[in-house]
Amino acid sequence: MNAVYSWTEIIAIVLLFNVCFSTSYRRTETQVCALCGGSVNNTAVDLFCSSSAGRIKGRCCLKNNSISDPERIIGLDLSNCSLTHVDNLQGVSTVVMIDFSLNPIVNISDTVFEGFGDLNFMILPPHVACPGGNTSWEKVELKDGKRLCEGQKNMCNQTGHLSVNCPENSLCAPYGPGFSECSCAESFYGYKCLRQGDFPALVVFGPLAASTVVMSLLLWVTQRRKAKNQ
């Protein structure tokens, strides 16, 4: 007997798929909070978290900015965690403050913090340079055996708009210490922002949404048949 499913069931399947994907991403994002044990009480990140109305979870400071905005990481304390290198922190690109002090880190690649536009304060071992170099920060100093990097500079020009590295009809925005990104200005899109007009969202995303619905439906039907045959 062929099963017939209503649009309500199909929509529910798609929503369930999106929820599962979002939950998986959030789980990956917060894994960094459990990289090492120990308390963060009375640390720089703890004080920052209290002043920002956040809450401590493991080695992270979490904050919910609004009702519609999910809880995100704004502070990360990985001090004294026996870290020898730092290679991937993309799951916490919303972080404002990071503490890497008291670790045997040799060097940190600048690309690790690409996309960290909100990062405004870092505490590093004294021999580790600030990401992007001193010119990427308003203030760099050695204090109490730690290197402090404070106030990420905007790598765009002084107007905050066009950059020499951005094509015409585009805008420049900070994208982490020493980095910037170009995005098309309003009413422009496409390669080097050369196309003008409204982006054809329906044409581009319509088939994608339809294929997502079909794939989700096929997976659900397959799982139901397997369950019935068991």
C-alpha positions in Angstrom: 0.0 0.0 0.0 1.4 3.4 -1.0 1.6 5.9 1.8 0.4 9.5 1.1 1.8 12.3 3.2 0.3 15.7 3.8 2.2 19.0 3.3 2.1 19.4 7.1 4.1 16.2 7.5 6.6 17.2 4.8 7.1 20.6 6.4 7.6 18.9 9.8 10.2 16.6 8.3 12.2 19.6 6.9 11.9 21.5 10.2 13.2 18.4 12.1 16.1 18.1 9.7 17.0 21.8 10.3 16.7 21.4 14.1 19.0 18.3 14.0 21.6 20.2 12.0 21.5 23.2 14.2 21.8 21.1 17.4 24.8 19.3 15.9 26.5 22.6 15.1 25.9 23.9 18.6 27.3 20.8 20.1 30.5 21.2 18.0 30.7 24.9 18.9 30.7 24.3 22.7 33.2 21.4 22.7 35.9 24.0 23.1 34.4 24.9 26.5 35.5 21.5 27.8 39.0 21.4 26.4 40.5 21.3 29.9 39.3 21.3 33.5 39.9 23.7 36.3 38.0 26.7 37.6 37.8 30.2 36.0 36.7 31.9 39.2 38.2 35.3 39.7 40.1 35.2 36.3 40.0 37.9 33.7 37.4 36.1 31.7 35.3 35.5 34.8 35.3 39.3 35.6 34.6 40.1 32.0 31.7 37.6 32.0 30.2 39.1 35.1 30.4 42.7 33.7 28.7 41.5 30.5 25.8 39.7 32.2 26.9 36.4 30.9 27.2 33.0 32.6 30.2 30.6 32.9 30.0 27.1 31.4 33.2 25.2 31.7 35.9 27.4 30.2 33.5 29.6 28.3 31.4 32.7 29.0 28.0 32.4 27.3 25.5 35.2 26.7 22.1 35.4 25.1 21.9 38.8 23.4 18.1 38.7 22.7 15.1 36.4 22.8 15.6 35.5 19.1 19.4 35.2 19.3 20.7 31.9 20.5 23.2 31.7 23.4 26.7 32.3 22.1 30.3 32.3 23.4 31.7 35.7 24.2 34.6 34.7 26.5 37.0 31.8 26.4 39.6 31.0 29.1 42.1 28.4 28.0 44.8 29.5 30.3 47.1 26.9 32.0 45.7 24.1 29.8 49.1 22.7 28.7 48.3 23.8 25.1 51.2 23.6 22.7 49.4 24.8 19.6 46.0 26.4 18.6 44.7 25.3 15.2 40.9 25.6 15.0 38.6 27.9 16.9 36.0 28.7 14.1 33.2 27.5 16.3 33.7 30.4 18.7 34.2 33.3 16.2 31.7 35.4 18.2 34.2 35.6 21.1 35.1 39.0 22.5 37.8 37.9 25.0 40.3 35.0 25.0 42.9 34.0 27.5 45.7 31.7 26.4 48.2 32.6 29.1 50.3 30.1 31.0 50.5 27.6 28.1 53.6 26.3 26.3 52.4 27.6 23.0 55.2 28.2 20.5 53.2 30.3 17.9 49.7 30.9 16.7 48.8 31.4 13.1 47.0 34.6 12.2 44.5 32.5 10.1 43.1 30.9 13.3 41.4 34.2 14.1 40.1 34.9 10.6 36.4 35.9 10.9 36.8 36.9 14.6 35.4 40.4 14.0 34.2 40.8 17.7 37.5 39.8 19.3 38.7 42.8 21.3 41.0 41.5 24.0 43.6 38.7 24.2 45.9 37.4 26.9 48.9 35.5 25.5 52.2 33.9 26.8 54.8 36.7 26.6 56.7 35.1 23.7 53.6 34.8 21.4 52.9 37.7 19.1 49.4 39.3 18.9 47.5 37.9 15.9 47.9 40.2 12.9 50.9 41.9 14.5 51.0 45.0 16.7 49.6 47.2 14.0 46.3 45.2 14.2 45.7 46.3 17.8 45.2 49.7 19.5 47.3 48.6 22.5 49.9 45.9 23.0 51.9 45.5 26.2 53.7 43.0 28.4 52.4 42.9 31.9 52.9 40.4 34.8 54.5 37.9 32.4 51.7 38.0 29.9 51.2 39.7 26.5 48.0 41.8 26.3 46.4 42.6 22.9 43.6 45.1 23.3 41.3 46.9 20.9 41.2 45.2 17.5 41.8 47.7 14.7 39.6 48.1 11.7 41.7 47.1 8.6 39.4 49.1 6.3 40.2 52.7 5.4 39.3 55.5 7.7 35.8 56.0 6.2 34.9 52.4 7.0 33.7 51.8 3.5 35.7 51.1 0.4 39.1 49.4 0.7 41.9 49.4 -1.8 41.5 45.6 -1.8 37.8 45.6 -2.4 36.2 45.9 -5.9 34.0 48.8 -6.9 30.5 48.7 -5.7 31.5 46.8 -2.5 32.0 47.6 1.2 34.8 46.7 3.5 34.3 45.3 7.0 36.7 44.0 9.7 37.1 40.2 9.6 39.5 39.4 12.5 42.9 40.8 13.5 44.7 41.9 10.3 41.8 40.7 8.1 39.0 42.4 6.3 36.2 41.2 4.0 34.4 42.7 1.1 30.7 42.5 0.6 28.6 43.9 -2.2 26.9 47.3 -1.6 23.1 47.5 -1.7 21.6 46.7 -5.1 24.8 44.9 -6.3 25.6 41.2 -6.4 27.6 38.6 -8.3 31.2 38.3 -9.2 33.1 41.4 -8.0 29.7 43.0 -7.4 29.3 43.8 -11.1 25.6 42.9 -11.3 23.1 45.4 -10.3 19.5 44.8 -9.2 17.8 42.3 -6.8 19.5 39.0 -6.2 17.3 36.2 -7.7 16.8 34.4 -4.5 13.8 32.4 -5.7 15.7 31.1 -8.8 18.8 30.2 -6.8 17.3 28.8 -3.5 14.0 27.5 -4.9 15.5 24.3 -6.4 17.7 23.8 -3.3 14.7 24.0 -1.0 12.8 21.6 -3.2 15.6 19.1 -3.3 16.0 19.4 0.5 12.3 18.6 0.9 12.5 15.6 -1.4 15.7 14.2 0.2 14.3 14.6 3.7 11.0 12.9 2.6 12.9 10.0 1.0 15.0 9.5 4.1 12.0 9.5 6.4 10.0 7.1 4.2 13.1 4.7 4.0 13.4 4.8 7.8 9.7 4.1 8.3 9.9 1.1 5.9 12.9 -0.3 7.7 11.2 0.1 11.1 8.1 -1.7 9.8 10.1 -4.6 8.4 12.0 -5.2 11.7 
